[in-house]
Amino acid sequence: MAEFLTKRIDAWELRRLFNDGKFWERAEAGEFAQKVTRSGHPAPPLANEPFCTQSQSLTYFDANGNKVAKVPQYLRPDGTIGLSGKPDPKRLLIGDTIYLLIQKK
């Protein structure tokens, strides 16, 4: 099994790596398998999203079965992504490094 280095970074840097690596586009194109690991209704006052929007957590897997990304998102009933319009990464695997979001205290 491969050994990975772990590095904690802030949300801005994690989003930059996600966008620069085109993780979402690659997942949508079928390069990464996508698995919904959690789905439920968000708290309406917090999310301010349309009725029946799903608060989801997705994991992207590469061809070797490695978890390359963990991305929460709000999936609206019309199929669009809520809030920013893009998934919000919390974990990325790039090369031999796992990047994790710094947890706020």
Secondary structure, 3 states (H helix, E strand, C coil): CCCCEEEEECHHHHHHHHHHCCHHHHHHCCCCEEEEEEEECCCHHHHCCCCCCEEEEEEEECCCCCEEEEEEEEECCCCCECCCCCCCCCEEEECCEEEEECCCC
